[in-house]
Amino acid sequence: MAAYFFQIELPVFTTEMMAVVPEHRHNVNKLFSEGKLLSYSVSLNRDMIWCVINAEDEQVAMEQVIAFPLYPFFVDVTCTPLLFHNTLPSSLPGIFLN
């Protein structure tokens, strides 16, 4: 599997887009739980999305982006294959013995 960095440009946020956000968030959470999405960020003014997708190849990664519910609103999509993608490991809560 390889990592692909996507930079996605969004138009001015509309009520139509807002109506799709719950479905989009559900899709993003599902991809995270499946290990297909490694990171996901949205700019404060909601005009850009950055994400890293884990996929067999660039075509499969792009298919994941095309499946985003907000995809019909995307203005521009740029994909960059990554050599590697490091993140802080998520910590697990401590175990308390009674």
Gaussian input, Z-matrix of N, CA and C with variables (Angstrom, degrees):
# hf/3-21g

backbone

0 1
 N
 C     1     B1
 C     2     B2     1     A1
 N     3     B3     2     A2     1     D1
 C     4     B4     3     A3     2     D2
 C     5     B5     4     A4     3     D3
 N     6     B6     5     A5     4     D4
 C     7     B7     6     A6     5     D5
 C     8     B8     7     A7     6     D6
 N     9     B9     8     A8     7     D7
 C    10    B10     9     A9     8     D8
 C    11    B11    10    A10     9     D9
 N    12    B12    11    A11    10    D10
 C    13    B13    12    A12    11    D11
 C    14    B14    13    A13    12    D12
 N    15    B15    14    A14    13    D13
 C    16    B16    15    A15    14    D14
 C    17    B17    16    A16    15    D15
 N    18    B18    17    A17    16    D16
 C    19    B19    18    A18    17    D17
 C    20    B20    19    A19    18    D18
 N    21    B21    20    A20    19    D19
 C    22    B22    21    A21    20    D20
 C    23    B23    22    A22    21    D21
 N    24    B24    23    A23    22    D22
 C    25    B25    24    A24    23    D23
 C    26    B26    25    A25    24    D24
 N    27    B27    26    A26    25    D25
 C    28    B28    27    A27    26    D26
 C    29    B29    28    A28    27    D27
 N    30    B30    29    A29    28    D28
 C    31    B31    30    A30    29    D29
 C    32    B32    31    A31    30    D30
 N    33    B33    32    A32    31    D31
 C    34    B34    33    A33    32    D32
 C    35    B35    34    A34    33    D33
 N    36    B36    35    A35    34    D34
 C    37    B37    36    A36    35    D35
 C    38    B38    37    A37    36    D36
 N    39    B39    38    A38    37    D37
 C    40    B40    39    A39    38    D38
 C    41    B41    40    A40    39    D39
 N    42    B42    41    A41    40    D40
 C    43    B43    42    A42    41    D41
 C    44    B44    43    A43    42    D42
 N    45    B45    44    A44    43    D43
 C    46    B46    45    A45    44    D44
 C    47    B47    46    A46    45    D45
 N    48    B48    47    A47    46    D46
 C    49    B49    48    A48    47    D47
 C    50    B50    49    A49    48    D48
 N    51    B51    50    A50    49    D49
 C    52    B52    51    A51    50    D50
 C    53    B53    52    A52    51    D51
 N    54    B54    53    A53    52    D52
 C    55    B55    54    A54    53    D53
 C    56    B56    55    A55    54    D54
 N    57    B57    56    A56    55    D55
 C    58    B58    57    A57    56    D56
 C    59    B59    58    A58    57    D57
 N    60    B60    59    A59    58    D58
 C    61    B61    60    A60    59    D59
 C    62    B62    61    A61    60    D60
 N    63    B63    62    A62    61    D61
 C    64    B64    63    A63    62    D62
 C    65    B65    64    A64    63    D63
 N    66    B66    65    A65    64    D64
 C    67    B67    66    A66    65    D65
 C    68    B68    67    A67    66    D66
 N    69    B69    68    A68    67    D67
 C    70    B70    69    A69    68    D68
 C    71    B71    70    A70    69    D69
 N    72    B72    71    A71    70    D70
 C    73    B73    72    A72    71    D71
 C    74    B74    73    A73    72    D72
 N    75    B75    74    A74    73    D73
 C    76    B76    75    A75    74    D74
 C    77    B77    76    A76    75    D75
 N    78    B78    77    A77    76    D76
 C    79    B79    78    A78    77    D77
 C    80    B80    79    A79    78    D78
 N    81    B81    80    A80    79    D79
 C    82    B82    81    A81    80    D80
 C    83    B83    82    A82    81    D81
 N    84    B84    83    A83    82    D82
 C    85    B85    84    A84    83    D83
 C    86    B86    85    A85    84    D84
 N    87    B87    86    A86    85    D85
 C    88    B88    87    A87    86    D86
 C    89    B89    88    A88    87    D87
 N    90    B90    89    A89    88    D88
 C    91    B91    90    A90    89    D89
 C    92    B92    91    A91    90    D90
 N    93    B93    92    A92    91    D91
 C    94    B94    93    A93    92    D92
 C    95    B95    94    A94    93    D93
 N    96    B96    95    A95    94    D94
 C    97    B97    96    A96    95    D95
 C    98    B98    97    A97    96    D96
 N    99    B99    98    A98    97    D97
 C   100   B100    99    A99    98    D98
 C   101   B101   100   A100    99    D99
 N   102   B102   101   A101   100   D100
 C   103   B103   102   A102   101   D101
 C   104   B104   103   A103   102   D102
 N   105   B105   104   A104   103   D103
 C   106   B106   105   A105   104   D104
 C   107   B107   106   A106   105   D105
 N   108   B108   107   A107   106   D106
 C   109   B109   108   A108   107   D107
 C   110   B110   109   A109   108   D108
 N   111   B111   110   A110   109   D109
 C   112   B112   111   A111   110   D110
 C   113   B113   112   A112   111   D111
 N   114   B114   113   A113   112   D112
 C   115   B115   114   A114   113   D113
 C   116   B116   115   A115   114   D114
 N   117   B117   116   A116   115   D115
 C   118   B118   117   A117   116   D116
 C   119   B119   118   A118   117   D117
 N   120   B120   119   A119   118   D118
 C   121   B121   120   A120   119   D119
 C   122   B122   121   A121   120   D120
 N   123   B123   122   A122   121   D121
 C   124   B124   123   A123   122   D122
 C   125   B125   124   A124   123   D123
 N   126   B126   125   A125   124   D124
 C   127   B127   126   A126   125   D125
 C   128   B128   127   A127   126   D126
 N   129   B129   128   A128   127   D127
 C   130   B130   129   A129   128   D128
 C   131   B131   130   A130   129   D129
 N   132   B132   131   A131   130   D130
 C   133   B133   132   A132   131   D131
 C   134   B134   133   A133   132   D132
 N   135   B135   134   A134   133   D133
 C   136   B136   135   A135   134   D134
 C   137   B137   136   A136   135   D135
 N   138   B138   137   A137   136   D136
 C   139   B139   138   A138   137   D137
 C   140   B140   139   A139   138   D138
 N   141   B141   140   A140   139   D139
 C   142   B142   141   A141   140   D140
 C   143   B143   142   A142   141   D141
 N   144   B144   143   A143   142   D142
 C   145   B145   144   A144   143   D143
 C   146   B146   145   A145   144   D144
 N   147   B147   146   A146   145   D145
 C   148   B148   147   A147   146   D146
 C   149   B149   148   A148   147   D147
 N   150   B150   149   A149   148   D148
 C   151   B151   150   A150   149   D149
 C   152   B152   151   A151   150   D150
 N   153   B153   152   A152   151   D151
 C   154   B154   153   A153   152   D152
 C   155   B155   154   A154   153   D153
 N   156   B156   155   A155   154   D154
 C   157   B157   156   A156   155   D155
 C   158   B158   157   A157   156   D156
 N   159   B159   158   A158   157   D157
 C   160   B160   159   A159   158   D158
 C   161   B161   160   A160   159   D159
 N   162   B162   161   A161   160   D160
 C   163   B163   162   A162   161   D161
 C   164   B164   163   A163   162   D162
 N   165   B165   164   A164   163   D163
 C   166   B166   165   A165   164   D164
 C   167   B167   166   A166   165   D165
 N   168   B168   167   A167   166   D166
 C   169   B169   168   A168   167   D167
 C   170   B170   169   A169   168   D168
 N   171   B171   170   A170   169   D169
 C   172   B172   171   A171   170   D170
 C   173   B173   172   A172   171   D171
 N   174   B174   173   A173   172   D172
 C   175   B175   174   A174   173   D173
 C   176   B176   175   A175   174   D174
 N   177   B177   176   A176   175   D175
 C   178   B178   177   A177   176   D176
 C   179   B179   178   A178   177   D177
 N   180   B180   179   A179   178   D178
 C   181   B181   180   A180   179   D179
 C   182   B182   181   A181   180   D180
 N   183   B183   182   A182   181   D181
 C   184   B184   183   A183   182   D182
 C   185   B185   184   A184   183   D183
 N   186   B186   185   A185   184   D184
 C   187   B187   186   A186   185   D185
 C   188   B188   187   A187   186   D186
 N   189   B189   188   A188   187   D187
 C   190   B190   189   A189   188   D188
 C   191   B191   190   A190   189   D189
 N   192   B192   191   A191   190   D190
 C   193   B193   192   A192   191   D191
 C   194   B194   193   A193   192   D192
 N   195   B195   194   A194   193   D193
 C   196   B196   195   A195   194   D194
 C   197   B197   196   A196   195   D195
 N   198   B198   197   A197   196   D196
 C   199   B199   198   A198   197   D197
 C   200   B200   199   A199   198   D198
 N   201   B201   200   A200   199   D199
 C   202   B202   201   A201   200   D200
 C   203   B203   202   A202   201   D201
 N   204   B204   203   A203   202   D202
 C   205   B205   204   A204   203   D203
 C   206   B206   205   A205   204   D204
 N   207   B207   206   A206   205   D205
 C   208   B208   207   A207   206   D206
 C   209   B209   208   A208   207   D207
 N   210   B210   209   A209   208   D208
 C   211   B211   210   A210   209   D209
 C   212   B212   211   A211   210   D210
 N   213   B213   212   A212   211   D211
 C   214   B214   213   A213   212   D212
 C   215   B215   214   A214   213   D213
 N   216   B216   215   A215   214   D214
 C   217   B217   216   A216   215   D215
 C   218   B218   217   A217   216   D216
 N   219   B219   218   A218   217   D217
 C   220   B220   219   A219   218   D218
 C   221   B221   220   A220   219   D219
 N   222   B222   221   A221   220   D220
 C   223   B223   222   A222   221   D221
 C   224   B224   223   A223   222   D222
 N   225   B225   224   A224   223   D223
 C   226   B226   225   A225   224   D224
 C   227   B227   226   A226   225   D225
 N   228   B228   227   A227   226   D226
 C   229   B229   228   A228   227   D227
 C   230   B230   229   A229   228   D228
 N   231   B231   230   A230   229   D229
 C   232   B232   231   A231   230   D230
 C   233   B233   232   A232   231   D231
 N   234   B234   233   A233   232   D232
 C   235   B235   234   A234   233   D233
 C   236   B236   235   A235   234   D234
 N   237   B237   236   A236   235   D235
 C   238   B238   237   A237   236   D236
 C   239   B239   238   A238   237   D237
 N   240   B240   239   A239   238   D238
 C   241   B241   240   A240   239   D239
 C   242   B242   241   A241   240   D240
 N   243   B243   242   A242   241   D241
 C   244   B244   243   A243   242   D242
 C   245   B245   244   A244   243   D243
 N   246   B246   245   A245   244   D244
 C   247   B247   246   A246   245   D245
 C   248   B248   247   A247   246   D246
 N   249   B249   248   A248   247   D247
 C   250   B250   249   A249   248   D248
 C   251   B251   250   A250   249   D249
 N   252   B252   251   A251   250   D250
 C   253   B253   252   A252   251   D251
 C   254   B254   253   A253   252   D252
 N   255   B255   254   A254   253   D253
 C   256   B256   255   A255   254   D254
 C   257   B257   256   A256   255   D255
 N   258   B258   257   A257   256   D256
 C   259   B259   258   A258   257   D257
 C   260   B260   259   A259   258   D258
 N   261   B261   260   A260   259   D259
 C   262   B262   261   A261   260   D260
 C   263   B263   262   A262   261   D261
 N   264   B264   263   A263   262   D262
 C   265   B265   264   A264   263   D263
 C   266   B266   265   A265   264   D264
 N   267   B267   266   A266   265   D265
 C   268   B268   267   A267   266   D266
 C   269   B269   268   A268   267   D267
 N   270   B270   269   A269   268   D268
 C   271   B271   270   A270   269   D269
 C   272   B272   271   A271   270   D270
 N   273   B273   272   A272   271   D271
 C   274   B274   273   A273   272   D272
 C   275   B275   274   A274   273   D273
 N   276   B276   275   A275   274   D274
 C   277   B277   276   A276   275   D275
 C   278   B278   277   A277   276   D276
 N   279   B279   278   A278   277   D277
 C   280   B280   279   A279   278   D278
 C   281   B281   280   A280   279   D279
 N   282   B282   281   A281   280   D280
 C   283   B283   282   A282   281   D281
 C   284   B284   283   A283   282   D282
 N   285   B285   284   A284   283   D283
 C   286   B286   285   A285   284   D284
 C   287   B287   286   A286   285   D285
 N   288   B288   287   A287   286   D286
 C   289   B289   288   A288   287   D287
 C   290   B290   289   A289   288   D288
 N   291   B291   290   A290   289   D289
 C   292   B292   291   A291   290   D290
 C   293   B293   292   A292   291   D291

   B1=1.4569
   B2=1.5252
   B3=1.3110
   B4=1.4616
   B5=1.5260
   B6=1.3202
   B7=1.4628
   B8=1.5239
   B9=1.3289
   B10=1.4668
   B11=1.5192
   B12=1.3386
   B13=1.4636
   B14=1.5218
   B15=1.3297
   B16=1.4619
   B17=1.5200
   B18=1.3216
   B19=1.4618
   B20=1.5205
   B21=1.3212
   B22=1.4636
   B23=1.5213
   B24=1.3229
   B25=1.4657
   B26=1.5260
   B27=1.3247
   B28=1.4619
   B29=1.5276
   B30=1.3278
   B31=1.4650
   B32=1.5313
   B33=1.3051
   B34=1.4630
   B35=1.5248
   B36=1.3317
   B37=1.4609
   B38=1.5284
   B39=1.3256
   B40=1.4642
   B41=1.5274
   B42=1.3228
   B43=1.4688
   B44=1.5278
   B45=1.3386
   B46=1.4678
   B47=1.5290
   B48=1.3190
   B49=1.4627
   B50=1.5267
   B51=1.3256
   B52=1.4624
   B53=1.5283
   B54=1.3191
   B55=1.4636
   B56=1.5295
   B57=1.3283
   B58=1.4640
   B59=1.5383
   B60=1.3238
   B61=1.4688
   B62=1.5326
   B63=1.3389
   B64=1.4733
   B65=1.5355
   B66=1.3162
   B67=1.4671
   B68=1.5303
   B69=1.3256
   B70=1.4638
   B71=1.5322
   B72=1.3366
   B73=1.4670
   B74=1.5331
   B75=1.3261
   B76=1.4665
   B77=1.5301
   B78=1.3303
   B79=1.4642
   B80=1.5322
   B81=1.3177
   B82=1.4672
   B83=1.5307
   B84=1.3118
   B85=1.4687
   B86=1.5220
   B87=1.3239
   B88=1.4667
   B89=1.5310
   B90=1.3408
   B91=1.4625
   B92=1.5316
   B93=1.3349
   B94=1.4656
   B95=1.5260
   B96=1.3252
   B97=1.4683
   B98=1.5265
   B99=1.3284
   B100=1.4663
   B101=1.5261
   B102=1.3318
   B103=1.4603
   B104=1.5155
   B105=1.3217
   B106=1.4676
   B107=1.5260
   B108=1.3157
   B109=1.4567
   B110=1.5247
   B111=1.3383
   B112=1.4623
   B113=1.5177
   B114=1.3215
   B115=1.4654
   B116=1.5207
   B117=1.3386
   B118=1.4594
   B119=1.5219
   B120=1.3293
   B121=1.4687
   B122=1.5165
   B123=1.3385
   B124=1.4695
   B125=1.5227
   B126=1.3259
   B127=1.4647
   B128=1.5257
   B129=1.3213
   B130=1.4589
   B131=1.5263
   B132=1.3278
   B133=1.4709
   B134=1.5332
   B135=1.3350
   B136=1.4740
   B137=1.5250
   B138=1.3328
   B139=1.4612
   B140=1.5297
   B141=1.3452
   B142=1.4618
   B143=1.5250
   B144=1.3287
   B145=1.4648
   B146=1.5222
   B147=1.3330
   B148=1.4548
   B149=1.5173
   B150=1.3230
   B151=1.4602
   B152=1.5208
   B153=1.3236
   B154=1.4561
   B155=1.5190
   B156=1.3285
   B157=1.4660
   B158=1.5207
   B159=1.3140
   B160=1.4507
   B161=1.5293
   B162=1.3415
   B163=1.4695
   B164=1.5274
   B165=1.3186
   B166=1.4655
   B167=1.5265
   B168=1.3263
   B169=1.4648
   B170=1.5278
   B171=1.3295
   B172=1.4593
   B173=1.5258
   B174=1.3300
   B175=1.4636
   B176=1.5276
   B177=1.3213
   B178=1.4672
   B179=1.5306
   B180=1.3310
   B181=1.4704
   B182=1.5279
   B183=1.3253
   B184=1.4677
   B185=1.5283
   B186=1.3180
   B187=1.4670
   B188=1.5288
   B189=1.3323
   B190=1.4673
   B191=1.5277
   B192=1.3386
   B193=1.4691
   B194=1.5275
   B195=1.3132
   B196=1.4703
   B197=1.5265
   B198=1.3338
   B199=1.4697
   B200=1.5292
   B201=1.3464
   B202=1.4661
   B203=1.5213
   B204=1.3146
   B205=1.4664
   B206=1.5324
   B207=1.3290
   B208=1.4717
   B209=1.5302
   B210=1.3293
   B211=1.4700
   B212=1.5323
   B213=1.3301
   B214=1.4735
   B215=1.5323
   B216=1.3307
   B217=1.4621
   B218=1.5319
   B219=1.3267
   B220=1.4631
   B221=1.5237
   B222=1.3293
   B223=1.4646
   B224=1.5223
   B225=1.3382
   B226=1.4626
   B227=1.5224
   B228=1.3346
   B229=1.4650
   B230=1.5280
   B231=1.3254
   B232=1.4605
   B233=1.5194
   B234=1.3325
   B235=1.4662
   B236=1.5266
   B237=1.3319
   B238=1.4600
   B239=1.5254
   B240=1.3452
   B241=1.4633
   B242=1.5324
   B243=1.3239
   B244=1.4606
   B245=1.5247
   B246=1.3241
   B247=1.4565
   B248=1.5252
   B249=1.3386
   B250=1.4614
   B251=1.5167
   B252=1.3285
   B253=1.4623
   B254=1.5212
   B255=1.3333
   B256=1.4661
   B257=1.5163
   B258=1.3156
   B259=1.4593
   B260=1.5200
   B261=1.3147
   B262=1.4540
   B263=1.5196
   B264=1.3226
   B265=1.4677
   B266=1.5232
   B267=1.3115
   B268=1.4633
   B269=1.5221
   B270=1.3017
   B271=1.4589
   B272=1.5221
   B273=1.2944
   B274=1.4598
   B275=1.5227
   B276=1.3140
   B277=1.4665
   B278=1.5289
   B279=1.3183
   B280=1.4588
   B281=1.5165
   B282=1.3169
   B283=1.4629
   B284=1.5244
   B285=1.3108
   B286=1.4589
   B287=1.5203
   B288=1.3162
   B289=1.4589
   B290=1.5197
   B291=1.3132
   B292=1.4732
   B293=1.4935
   A1=108.58
   A2=114.76
   A3=121.65
   A4=109.16
   A5=115.58
   A6=121.17
   A7=109.43
   A8=115.69
   A9=122.73
   A10=108.90
   A11=114.85
   A12=121.52
   A13=108.98
   A14=116.47
   A15=121.58
   A16=110.00
   A17=114.78
   A18=122.06
   A19=105.74
   A20=115.77
   A21=121.67
   A22=109.05
   A23=115.72
   A24=120.81
   A25=109.28
   A26=115.57
   A27=122.14
   A28=110.25
   A29=117.09
   A30=119.83
   A31=109.81
   A32=116.66
   A33=120.85
   A34=107.35
   A35=116.37
   A36=121.64
   A37=110.95
   A38=116.43
   A39=122.22
   A40=110.63
   A41=116.19
   A42=120.09
   A43=110.55
   A44=117.58
   A45=120.40
   A46=110.42
   A47=115.67
   A48=119.75
   A49=110.60
   A50=116.47
   A51=121.33
   A52=111.03
   A53=117.42
   A54=121.43
   A55=111.81
   A56=117.45
   A57=122.30
   A58=111.96
   A59=117.26
   A60=121.35
   A61=113.54
   A62=121.55
   A63=118.93
   A64=112.85
   A65=117.21
   A66=120.67
   A67=110.22
   A68=116.35
   A69=121.16
   A70=110.34
   A71=117.57
   A72=121.35
   A73=110.91
   A74=116.98
   A75=120.78
   A76=109.78
   A77=116.63
   A78=121.97
   A79=110.57
   A80=117.32
   A81=121.99
   A82=109.88
   A83=117.88
   A84=121.34
   A85=111.74
   A86=116.84
   A87=121.79
   A88=110.23
   A89=116.90
   A90=120.63
   A91=111.15
   A92=117.45
   A93=120.80
   A94=110.16
   A95=117.20
   A96=120.59
   A97=111.89
   A98=117.28
   A99=121.88
   A100=112.33
   A101=117.74
   A102=121.25
   A103=113.97
   A104=117.66
   A105=121.59
   A106=112.50
   A107=116.98
   A108=122.33
   A109=107.57
   A110=116.40
   A111=120.97
   A112=112.72
   A113=117.17
   A114=120.95
   A115=108.81
   A116=114.86
   A117=120.81
   A118=108.08
   A119=116.73
   A120=121.70
   A121=109.92
   A122=115.04
   A123=121.92
   A124=107.14
   A125=116.46
   A126=120.14
   A127=110.31
   A128=115.60
   A129=121.66
   A130=112.12
   A131=116.89
   A132=119.02
   A133=112.48
   A134=116.50
   A135=123.34
   A136=114.31
   A137=117.48
   A138=118.27
   A139=112.84
   A140=117.32
   A141=120.99
   A142=110.26
   A143=114.31
   A144=122.46
   A145=106.08
   A146=115.76
   A147=121.23
   A148=107.09
   A149=116.46
   A150=118.83
   A151=110.07
   A152=115.09
   A153=122.04
   A154=107.06
   A155=114.52
   A156=121.48
   A157=109.24
   A158=116.06
   A159=124.42
   A160=107.35
   A161=117.36
   A162=119.85
   A163=110.73
   A164=115.37
   A165=121.76
   A166=111.64
   A167=116.30
   A168=120.63
   A169=109.09
   A170=116.11
   A171=120.73
   A172=112.38
   A173=117.29
   A174=120.15
   A175=110.94
   A176=116.98
   A177=120.90
   A178=109.86
   A179=116.78
   A180=120.46
   A181=110.26
   A182=116.52
   A183=120.35
   A184=110.82
   A185=117.42
   A186=120.64
   A187=110.80
   A188=116.99
   A189=120.51
   A190=110.38
   A191=116.37
   A192=120.77
   A193=110.49
   A194=117.19
   A195=121.17
   A196=110.48
   A197=116.82
   A198=120.96
   A199=112.74
   A200=118.38
   A201=120.14
   A202=109.12
   A203=119.03
   A204=120.78
   A205=113.69
   A206=118.02
   A207=120.31
   A208=113.00
   A209=117.56
   A210=120.85
   A211=114.18
   A212=120.50
   A213=119.04
   A214=113.83
   A215=117.05
   A216=121.08
   A217=112.74
   A218=118.31
   A219=120.77
   A220=110.48
   A221=116.13
   A222=122.13
   A223=110.16
   A224=116.42
   A225=121.17
   A226=108.73
   A227=115.74
   A228=121.66
   A229=107.93
   A230=115.93
   A231=121.43
   A232=108.16
   A233=116.03
   A234=121.50
   A235=108.95
   A236=115.74
   A237=121.81
   A238=108.74
   A239=118.14
   A240=119.61
   A241=109.58
   A242=116.71
   A243=121.76
   A244=111.04
   A245=115.78
   A246=120.39
   A247=109.20
   A248=115.90
   A249=121.66
   A250=108.87
   A251=115.44
   A252=122.18
   A253=107.67
   A254=116.26
   A255=121.20
   A256=110.23
   A257=115.96
   A258=122.30
   A259=107.88
   A260=115.83
   A261=119.47
   A262=108.64
   A263=117.24
   A264=117.66
   A265=109.65
   A266=115.85
   A267=118.67
   A268=108.11
   A269=114.67
   A270=118.73
   A271=109.89
   A272=114.49
   A273=120.76
   A274=108.26
   A275=117.24
   A276=118.68
   A277=110.33
   A278=115.11
   A279=119.97
   A280=111.89
   A281=115.70
   A282=121.16
   A283=108.14
   A284=116.37
   A285=121.89
   A286=108.73
   A287=115.42
   A288=120.39
   A289=108.82
   A290=116.42
   A291=120.26
   A292=110.74
   D1=147.17
   D2=178.70
   D3=-124.43
   D4=160.77
   D5=178.90
   D6=-104.66
   D7=140.37
   D8=-179.91
   D9=-129.25
   D10=126.61
   D11=179.30
   D12=-92.49
   D13=127.08
   D14=178.31
   D15=-113.82
   D16=132.78
   D17=171.02
   D18=-113.88
   D19=120.12
   D20=-173.00
   D21=-120.89
   D22=123.92
   D23=178.49
   D24=-94.00
   D25=134.07
   D26=179.53
   D27=-111.48
   D28=153.25
   D29=174.17
   D30=-78.53
   D31=-178.53
   D32=173.08
   D33=-56.65
   D34=131.49
   D35=-175.18
   D36=-64.81
   D37=131.66
   D38=-178.00
   D39=-119.77
   D40=170.10
   D41=176.62
   D42=-66.73
   D43=-30.91
   D44=176.06
   D45=-61.70
   D46=-43.73
   D47=178.86
   D48=-65.50
   D49=-42.58
   D50=-179.24
   D51=-58.91
   D52=-34.91
   D53=179.98
   D54=-65.98
   D55=-24.87
   D56=-177.77
   D57=-90.69
   D58=-14.95
   D59=-174.71
   D60=-56.09
   D61=-45.51
   D62=179.70
   D63=-58.07
   D64=-42.97
   D65=178.01
   D66=-65.40
   D67=-40.09
   D68=179.28
   D69=-63.00
   D70=-45.61
   D71=179.29
   D72=-62.16
   D73=-39.30
   D74=177.32
   D75=-60.64
   D76=-44.19
   D77=179.13
   D78=-62.62
   D79=-44.14
   D80=178.91
   D81=-61.32
   D82=-46.44
   D83=179.33
   D84=-61.74
   D85=-39.04
   D86=178.32
   D87=-63.49
   D88=-45.07
   D89=179.49
   D90=-63.61
   D91=-37.98
   D92=175.36
   D93=-61.08
   D94=-47.52
   D95=-176.99
   D96=-65.94
   D97=-27.31
   D98=178.17
   D99=-85.61
   D100=-5.19
   D101=-178.84
   D102=78.08
   D103=12.07
   D104=-179.50
   D105=-88.16
   D106=-23.78
   D107=179.38
   D108=-114.61
   D109=122.39
   D110=-176.15
   D111=-96.94
   D112=-30.52
   D113=175.80
   D114=-155.99
   D115=156.39
   D116=-177.06
   D117=-154.74
   D118=124.68
   D119=-179.38
   D120=-138.10
   D121=147.15
   D122=176.28
   D123=-126.12
   D124=135.10
   D125=178.93
   D126=-66.07
   D127=154.28
   D128=-177.48
   D129=-57.01
   D130=-38.47
   D131=-179.40
   D132=-89.46
   D133=11.11
   D134=173.15
   D135=60.56
   D136=31.18
   D137=178.96
   D138=-108.47
   D139=-3.25
   D140=179.27
   D141=-142.43
   D142=146.13
   D143=170.63
   D144=-124.52
   D145=137.36
   D146=172.42
   D147=-124.27
   D148=132.87
   D149=177.81
   D150=-148.55
   D151=157.45
   D152=175.41
   D153=-120.23
   D154=124.80
   D155=-177.51
   D156=-113.35
   D157=136.65
   D158=177.33
   D159=-97.29
   D160=117.90
   D161=-175.95
   D162=-151.79
   D163=164.91
   D164=178.77
   D165=-63.52
   D166=-40.27
   D167=179.37
   D168=-155.54
   D169=176.20
   D170=-175.50
   D171=-63.54
   D172=-35.18
   D173=179.41
   D174=-63.38
   D175=-43.93
   D176=178.98
   D177=-64.46
   D178=-40.44
   D179=177.65
   D180=-61.93
   D181=-44.19
   D182=179.89
   D183=-64.29
   D184=-36.51
   D185=177.20
   D186=-61.42
   D187=-35.55
   D188=176.70
   D189=-63.73
   D190=-42.46
   D191=179.78
   D192=-67.19
   D193=-41.53
   D194=179.15
   D195=-62.13
   D196=-28.49
   D197=179.87
   D198=-79.36
   D199=-8.47
   D200=176.41
   D201=-60.03
   D202=131.94
   D203=178.10
   D204=-57.64
   D205=-28.26
   D206=178.23
   D207=-82.58
   D208=-4.06
   D209=-175.56
   D210=-50.78
   D211=-42.03
   D212=-179.25
   D213=-58.42
   D214=-19.11
   D215=-179.47
   D216=-93.57
   D217=-9.96
   D218=-176.21
   D219=-62.71
   D220=133.40
   D221=178.86
   D222=-86.22
   D223=-42.83
   D224=-178.81
   D225=-151.65
   D226=143.59
   D227=178.69
   D228=-130.06
   D229=126.48
   D230=176.62
   D231=-120.03
   D232=131.86
   D233=179.61
   D234=-116.46
   D235=132.65
   D236=177.42
   D237=-128.15
   D238=118.30
   D239=175.20
   D240=-65.55
   D241=138.76
   D242=-178.60
   D243=-106.00
   D244=143.98
   D245=173.27
   D246=-70.43
   D247=-42.53
   D248=174.20
   D249=-158.51
   D250=164.60
   D251=179.00
   D252=-138.93
   D253=111.97
   D254=179.94
   D255=-101.86
   D256=141.53
   D257=173.29
   D258=-139.16
   D259=162.47
   D260=173.88
   D261=-69.74
   D262=134.56
   D263=176.96
   D264=-66.68
   D265=140.78
   D266=177.93
   D267=-75.58
   D268=136.76
   D269=-177.91
   D270=-89.47
   D271=145.73
   D272=177.29
   D273=-93.78
   D274=149.17
   D275=177.67
   D276=-64.61
   D277=149.72
   D278=179.15
   D279=-65.47
   D280=152.98
   D281=178.25
   D282=-95.35
   D283=128.78
   D284=179.01
   D285=-111.36
   D286=123.32
   D287=177.69
   D288=-93.80
   D289=133.22
   D290=179.11
   D291=-87.38

